[in-house]
Amino acid sequence: MNKGQGPVSRRPISDDITVTEINGQRVLVIQPVISDDAPGPFKNALAIRRATNTTGVCPDCGARRVLPNRAERRAAAKAGLLPMARTVHEGDCGVLCDGDRGAL
Ligand SMILES: [Zn+2]
């Protein structure tokens, strides 16, 4: 039952949680699960995403995780949201599955 904690996801639970370290602090990373029956390029994209999420560096294109700055952290806190890290991958990175390879 949702007791006012916010929107509830309607999709089935299909993520798992990995414990890793970012800037010397232990963090929980919600990871996409790789389905055995997913198409190859999609599985590869998710594997790259999982590795990037836990190491901070994309194994395919070398993109690095960027942590939110102070203003972004304050804005997130003010909005009641968690600050989000981001990684900007190269256009030809395998994490980006598009076109005839299928959408991600
Ligand atoms: Zn990448």
Backbone and ligand atoms as CSV (ligand in chain L), in Angstrom:
chain,resi,resn,atom,element,x,y,z
A,1,MET,N,N,0.837,-1.179,0.000
A,1,MET,CA,C,0.000,0.000,0.000
A,1,MET,C,C,0.885,1.247,0.000
A,2,ASN,N,N,0.564,2.179,-0.853
A,2,ASN,CA,C,1.295,3.443,-0.927
A,2,ASN,C,C,0.698,4.403,0.089
A,3,LYS,N,N,1.488,4.815,1.062
A,3,LYS,CA,C,1.003,5.718,2.110
A,3,LYS,C,C,1.562,7.117,1.902
A,4,GLY,N,N,1.393,7.649,0.684
A,4,GLY,CA,C,1.818,9.003,0.406
A,4,GLY,C,C,3.289,9.156,0.113
A,5,GLN,N,N,3.974,8.051,-0.188
A,5,GLN,CA,C,5.401,8.143,-0.492
A,5,GLN,C,C,5.672,8.607,-1.912
A,6,GLY,N,N,4.662,8.765,-2.721
A,6,GLY,CA,C,4.872,9.196,-4.093
A,6,GLY,C,C,4.289,8.206,-5.067
A,7,PRO,N,N,4.564,8.426,-6.355
A,7,PRO,CA,C,3.997,7.547,-7.375
A,7,PRO,C,C,4.497,6.116,-7.210
A,8,VAL,N,N,3.634,5.186,-7.547
A,8,VAL,CA,C,3.984,3.773,-7.462
A,8,VAL,C,C,4.163,3.241,-8.874
A,9,SER,N,N,5.274,2.548,-9.095
A,9,SER,CA,C,5.519,1.961,-10.398
A,9,SER,C,C,4.511,0.851,-10.670
A,10,ARG,N,N,4.012,0.802,-11.891
A,10,ARG,CA,C,3.056,-0.227,-12.269
A,10,ARG,C,C,3.749,-1.395,-12.969
A,11,ARG,N,N,5.016,-1.269,-13.247
A,11,ARG,CA,C,5.704,-2.351,-13.945
A,11,ARG,C,C,6.147,-3.408,-12.939
A,12,PRO,N,N,6.329,-4.631,-13.409
A,12,PRO,CA,C,6.814,-5.665,-12.506
A,12,PRO,C,C,8.230,-5.339,-12.034
A,13,ILE,N,N,8.564,-5.798,-10.866
A,13,ILE,CA,C,9.907,-5.566,-10.347
A,13,ILE,C,C,10.896,-6.338,-11.198
A,14,SER,N,N,11.794,-5.605,-11.867
A,14,SER,CA,C,12.755,-6.271,-12.730
A,14,SER,C,C,14.136,-5.642,-12.589
A,15,ASP,N,N,14.395,-5.054,-11.456
A,15,ASP,CA,C,15.695,-4.466,-11.192
A,15,ASP,C,C,16.331,-5.202,-10.023
A,16,ASP,N,N,17.631,-5.115,-9.913
A,16,ASP,CA,C,18.265,-5.584,-8.695
A,16,ASP,C,C,19.142,-4.470,-8.157
A,17,ILE,N,N,19.625,-4.666,-6.964
A,17,ILE,CA,C,20.374,-3.617,-6.283
A,17,ILE,C,C,21.801,-4.076,-6.068
A,18,THR,N,N,22.733,-3.225,-6.450
A,18,THR,CA,C,24.146,-3.503,-6.288
A,18,THR,C,C,24.718,-2.490,-5.302
A,19,VAL,N,N,25.550,-2.959,-4.402
A,19,VAL,CA,C,26.250,-2.056,-3.483
A,19,VAL,C,C,27.614,-1.768,-4.082
A,20,THR,N,N,27.944,-0.484,-4.204
A,20,THR,CA,C,29.238,-0.090,-4.745
A,20,THR,C,C,29.744,1.115,-3.963
A,21,GLU,N,N,30.832,1.704,-4.398
A,21,GLU,CA,C,31.415,2.851,-3.711
A,21,GLU,C,C,31.603,3.984,-4.705
A,22,ILE,N,N,31.148,5.160,-4.324
A,22,ILE,CA,C,31.339,6.353,-5.138
A,22,ILE,C,C,31.960,7.416,-4.251
A,23,ASN,N,N,33.097,7.918,-4.651
A,23,ASN,CA,C,33.820,8.938,-3.884
A,23,ASN,C,C,33.986,8.534,-2.421
A,24,GLY,N,N,34.311,7.269,-2.194
A,24,GLY,CA,C,34.581,6.796,-0.845
A,24,GLY,C,C,33.354,6.512,-0.007
A,25,GLN,N,N,32.173,6.603,-0.601
A,25,GLN,CA,C,30.955,6.327,0.155
A,25,GLN,C,C,30.223,5.148,-0.454
A,26,ARG,N,N,29.707,4.272,0.410
A,26,ARG,CA,C,28.924,3.138,-0.067
A,26,ARG,C,C,27.571,3.643,-0.538
A,27,VAL,N,N,27.169,3.165,-1.711
A,27,VAL,CA,C,25.889,3.565,-2.285
A,27,VAL,C,C,25.179,2.340,-2.843
A,28,LEU,N,N,23.873,2.446,-2.961
A,28,LEU,CA,C,23.067,1.416,-3.600
A,28,LEU,C,C,22.772,1.875,-5.018
A,29,VAL,N,N,22.991,0.989,-5.972
A,29,VAL,CA,C,22.707,1.294,-7.369
A,29,VAL,C,C,21.611,0.343,-7.832
A,30,ILE,N,N,20.518,0.902,-8.343
A,30,ILE,CA,C,19.440,0.080,-8.880
A,30,ILE,C,C,19.817,-0.285,-10.300
A,31,GLN,N,N,19.919,-1.563,-10.547
A,31,GLN,CA,C,20.426,-2.061,-11.820
A,31,GLN,C,C,19.337,-2.755,-12.629
A,32,PRO,N,N,19.356,-2.597,-13.942
A,32,PRO,CA,C,18.424,-3.358,-14.775
A,32,PRO,C,C,18.840,-4.827,-14.817
A,33,VAL,N,N,17.858,-5.692,-14.763
A,33,VAL,CA,C,18.121,-7.128,-14.869
A,33,VAL,C,C,18.227,-7.487,-16.344
A,34,ILE,N,N,19.164,-8.339,-16.684
A,34,ILE,CA,C,19.340,-8.772,-18.065
A,34,ILE,C,C,18.592,-10.089,-18.241
A,35,SER,N,N,17.524,-10.036,-19.016
A,35,SER,CA,C,16.717,-11.230,-19.254
A,35,SER,C,C,17.454,-12.175,-20.191
A,36,ASP,N,N,17.378,-13.456,-19.897
A,36,ASP,CA,C,18.048,-14.456,-20.735
A,36,ASP,C,C,17.527,-14.452,-22.164
A,37,ASP,N,N,16.245,-14.112,-22.337
A,37,ASP,CA,C,15.665,-14.168,-23.672
A,37,ASP,C,C,15.688,-12.824,-24.409
A,38,ALA,N,N,16.393,-11.833,-23.862
A,38,ALA,CA,C,16.489,-10.527,-24.538
A,38,ALA,C,C,17.373,-10.653,-25.775
A,39,PRO,N,N,17.122,-9.815,-26.806
A,39,PRO,CA,C,17.977,-9.820,-27.998
A,39,PRO,C,C,19.421,-9.471,-27.624
A,40,GLY,N,N,20.381,-10.019,-28.367
A,40,GLY,CA,C,21.799,-9.827,-28.085
A,40,GLY,C,C,22.240,-8.391,-27.891
A,41,PRO,N,N,21.923,-7.476,-28.833
A,41,PRO,CA,C,22.349,-6.088,-28.658
A,41,PRO,C,C,21.770,-5.437,-27.406
A,42,PHE,N,N,20.526,-5.805,-27.071
A,42,PHE,CA,C,19.894,-5.258,-25.869
A,42,PHE,C,C,20.611,-5.775,-24.623
A,43,LYS,N,N,20.933,-7.080,-24.611
A,43,LYS,CA,C,21.660,-7.654,-23.480
A,43,LYS,C,C,23.023,-6.989,-23.327
A,44,ASN,N,N,23.700,-6.751,-24.454
A,44,ASN,CA,C,25.004,-6.098,-24.419
A,44,ASN,C,C,24.882,-4.681,-23.864
A,45,ALA,N,N,23.855,-3.950,-24.309
A,45,ALA,CA,C,23.647,-2.579,-23.836
A,45,ALA,C,C,23.408,-2.556,-22.326
A,46,LEU,N,N,22.603,-3.489,-21.836
A,46,LEU,CA,C,22.342,-3.533,-20.392
A,46,LEU,C,C,23.597,-3.919,-19.616
A,47,ALA,N,N,24.393,-4.821,-20.162
A,47,ALA,CA,C,25.633,-5.223,-19.488
A,47,ALA,C,C,26.593,-4.037,-19.380
A,48,ILE,N,N,26.687,-3.253,-20.456
A,48,ILE,CA,C,27.532,-2.046,-20.431
A,48,ILE,C,C,26.995,-1.066,-19.396
A,49,ARG,N,N,25.675,-0.889,-19.372
A,49,ARG,CA,C,25.059,0.044,-18.418
A,49,ARG,C,C,25.328,-0.401,-16.979
A,50,ARG,N,N,25.192,-1.692,-16.736
A,50,ARG,CA,C,25.441,-2.206,-15.376
A,50,ARG,C,C,26.891,-1.961,-14.964
A,51,ALA,N,N,27.819,-2.234,-15.862
A,51,ALA,CA,C,29.240,-2.031,-15.541
A,51,ALA,C,C,29.527,-0.560,-15.288
A,52,THR,N,N,28.953,0.301,-16.109
A,52,THR,CA,C,29.144,1.748,-15.938
A,52,THR,C,C,28.577,2.213,-14.603
A,53,ASN,N,N,27.409,1.696,-14.241
A,53,ASN,CA,C,26.772,2.109,-12.992
A,53,ASN,C,C,27.607,1.763,-11.774
A,54,THR,N,N,28.306,0.652,-11.817
A,54,THR,CA,C,29.043,0.228,-10.626
A,54,THR,C,C,30.488,0.699,-10.606
A,55,THR,N,N,31.082,0.951,-11.771
A,55,THR,CA,C,32.485,1.363,-11.792
A,55,THR,C,C,32.662,2.860,-12.014
A,56,GLY,N,N,31.663,3.504,-12.624
A,56,GLY,CA,C,31.762,4.931,-12.915
A,56,GLY,C,C,32.411,5.214,-14.258
A,57,VAL,N,N,32.832,4.158,-14.960
A,57,VAL,CA,C,33.462,4.339,-16.273
A,57,VAL,C,C,32.832,3.344,-17.245
A,58,CYS,N,N,32.437,3.841,-18.413
A,58,CYS,CA,C,31.853,2.960,-19.428
A,58,CYS,C,C,32.951,2.088,-20.034
A,59,PRO,N,N,32.765,0.768,-20.021
A,59,PRO,CA,C,33.779,-0.108,-20.595
A,59,PRO,C,C,33.836,-0.040,-22.119
A,60,ASP,N,N,32.821,0.532,-22.738
A,60,ASP,CA,C,32.779,0.584,-24.199
A,60,ASP,C,C,33.354,1.885,-24.751
A,61,CYS,N,N,32.927,3.036,-24.224
A,61,CYS,CA,C,33.368,4.332,-24.787
A,61,CYS,C,C,34.240,5.141,-23.841
A,62,GLY,N,N,34.351,4.712,-22.591
A,62,GLY,CA,C,35.199,5.422,-21.635
A,62,GLY,C,C,34.531,6.606,-20.954
A,63,ALA,N,N,33.233,6.827,-21.198
A,63,ALA,CA,C,32.528,7.927,-20.532
A,63,ALA,C,C,32.622,7.753,-19.020
A,64,ARG,N,N,32.699,8.869,-18.320
A,64,ARG,CA,C,32.823,8.835,-16.861
A,64,ARG,C,C,31.577,9.404,-16.201
A,65,ARG,N,N,31.246,8.841,-15.054
A,65,ARG,CA,C,30.104,9.308,-14.268
A,65,ARG,C,C,30.368,10.728,-13.784
A,66,VAL,N,N,29.342,11.574,-13.872
A,66,VAL,CA,C,29.403,12.942,-13.354
A,66,VAL,C,C,28.415,13.020,-12.202
A,67,LEU,N,N,28.925,13.369,-11.034
A,67,LEU,CA,C,28.060,13.487,-9.865
A,67,LEU,C,C,27.403,14.856,-9.848
A,68,PRO,N,N,26.231,14.957,-9.242
A,68,PRO,CA,C,25.547,16.254,-9.186
A,68,PRO,C,C,26.360,17.248,-8.362
A,69,ASN,N,N,26.365,18.496,-8.812
A,69,ASN,CA,C,27.070,19.535,-8.057
A,69,ASN,C,C,26.197,20.003,-6.896
A,70,ARG,N,N,26.723,20.932,-6.127
A,70,ARG,CA,C,26.006,21.384,-4.926
A,70,ARG,C,C,24.630,21.943,-5.266
A,71,ALA,N,N,24.550,22.758,-6.313
A,71,ALA,CA,C,23.258,23.354,-6.698
A,71,ALA,C,C,22.260,22.266,-7.102
A,72,GLU,N,N,22.739,21.260,-7.830
A,72,GLU,CA,C,21.842,20.172,-8.244
A,72,GLU,C,C,21.390,19.352,-7.034
A,73,ARG,N,N,22.311,19.137,-6.094
A,73,ARG,CA,C,21.939,18.387,-4.879
A,73,ARG,C,C,20.910,19.167,-4.063
A,74,ARG,N,N,21.111,20.474,-3.944
A,74,ARG,CA,C,20.164,21.297,-3.185
A,74,ARG,C,C,18.800,21.328,-3.861
A,75,ALA,N,N,18.805,21.459,-5.190
A,75,ALA,CA,C,17.536,21.488,-5.932
A,75,ALA,C,C,16.797,20.161,-5.758
A,76,ALA,N,N,17.537,19.067,-5.805
A,76,ALA,CA,C,16.911,17.757,-5.632
A,76,ALA,C,C,16.325,17.632,-4.235
A,77,ALA,N,N,17.091,18.054,-3.233
A,77,ALA,CA,C,16.611,17.967,-1.852
A,77,ALA,C,C,15.364,18.823,-1.658
A,78,LYS,N,N,15.378,20.019,-2.240
A,78,LYS,CA,C,14.231,20.927,-2.120
A,78,LYS,C,C,12.981,20.328,-2.752
A,79,ALA,N,N,13.189,19.573,-3.849
A,79,ALA,CA,C,12.067,18.944,-4.553
A,79,ALA,C,C,11.706,17.587,-3.955
A,80,GLY,N,N,12.471,17.155,-2.940
A,80,GLY,CA,C,12.196,15.852,-2.325
A,80,GLY,C,C,12.646,14.695,-3.185
A,81,LEU,N,N,13.644,14.939,-4.038
A,81,LEU,CA,C,14.146,13.905,-4.939
A,81,LEU,C,C,15.565,13.513,-4.555
A,82,LEU,N,N,15.991,12.378,-5.041
A,82,LEU,CA,C,17.375,11.967,-4.852
A,82,LEU,C,C,18.231,12.628,-5.923
A,83,PRO,N,N,19.408,13.119,-5.563
A,83,PRO,CA,C,20.288,13.670,-6.598
A,83,PRO,C,C,20.753,12.542,-7.520
A,84,MET,N,N,20.813,12.841,-8.803
A,84,MET,CA,C,21.132,11.815,-9.782
A,84,MET,C,C,22.497,12.058,-10.412
A,85,ALA,N,N,23.279,11.018,-10.489
A,85,ALA,CA,C,24.520,11.069,-11.256
A,85,ALA,C,C,24.162,10.831,-12.717
A,86,ARG,N,N,25.046,11.241,-13.624
A,86,ARG,CA,C,24.771,11.008,-15.047
A,86,ARG,C,C,26.066,10.629,-15.757
A,87,THR,N,N,25.894,9.934,-16.843
A,87,THR,CA,C,27.021,9.548,-17.685
A,87,THR,C,C,26.623,9.845,-19.124
A,88,VAL,N,N,27.443,10.607,-19.813
A,88,VAL,CA,C,27.151,10.944,-21.206
A,88,VAL,C,C,28.045,10.079,-22.086
A,89,HIS,N,N,27.433,9.118,-22.774
A,89,HIS,CA,C,28.168,8.175,-23.606
A,89,HIS,C,C,28.403,8.748,-24.998
A,90,GLU,N,N,29.410,8.230,-25.662
A,90,GLU,CA,C,29.678,8.606,-27.050
A,90,GLU,C,C,28.547,8.088,-27.938
A,91,GLY,N,N,28.325,8.725,-29.061
A,91,GLY,CA,C,27.236,8.363,-29.960
A,91,GLY,C,C,27.284,6.941,-30.466
A,92,ASP,N,N,28.487,6.377,-30.575
A,92,ASP,CA,C,28.607,5.012,-31.085
A,92,ASP,C,C,28.791,3.981,-29.976
A,93,CYS,N,N,28.536,4.379,-28.738
A,93,CYS,CA,C,28.691,3.463,-27.606
A,93,CYS,C,C,27.638,2.358,-27.681
A,94,GLY,N,N,28.021,1.167,-27.306
A,94,GLY,CA,C,27.109,0.025,-27.306
A,94,GLY,C,C,25.996,0.135,-26.284
A,95,VAL,N,N,26.119,1.080,-25.326
A,95,VAL,CA,C,25.054,1.246,-24.341
A,95,VAL,C,C,23.828,1.870,-24.972
A,96,LEU,N,N,24.045,2.572,-26.075
A,96,LEU,CA,C,22.934,3.210,-26.775
A,96,LEU,C,C,22.462,2.265,-27.859
A,97,CYS,N,N,21.343,1.671,-27.638
A,97,CYS,CA,C,20.799,0.685,-28.558
A,97,CYS,C,C,19.671,1.350,-29.332
A,98,ASP,N,N,19.887,1.640,-30.602
A,98,ASP,CA,C,18.858,2.341,-31.349
A,98,ASP,C,C,18.816,1.853,-32.792
A,99,GLY,N,N,17.977,2.527,-33.570
A,99,GLY,CA,C,17.863,2.183,-34.982
A,99,GLY,C,C,17.516,0.717,-35.190
A,100,ASP,N,N,18.239,0.084,-36.081
A,100,ASP,CA,C,17.904,-1.315,-36.395
A,100,ASP,C,C,18.398,-2.273,-35.322
A,101,ARG,N,N,19.071,-1.749,-34.321
A,101,ARG,CA,C,19.504,-2.619,-33.223
A,101,ARG,C,C,18.447,-2.703,-32.140
A,102,GLY,N,N,17.376,-1.916,-32.239
A,102,GLY,CA,C,16.316,-1.942,-31.234
A,102,GLY,C,C,16.456,-0.781,-30.272
A,103,ALA,N,N,15.352,-0.307,-29.762
A,103,ALA,CA,C,15.363,0.864,-28.878
A,103,ALA,C,C,15.690,0.473,-27.450
A,104,LEU,N,N,16.382,1.346,-26.779
A,104,LEU,CA,C,16.682,1.140,-25.364
A,104,LEU,C,C,16.235,2.358,-24.616
L,1,ZN,ZN,ZN,29.587,4.309,-23.195
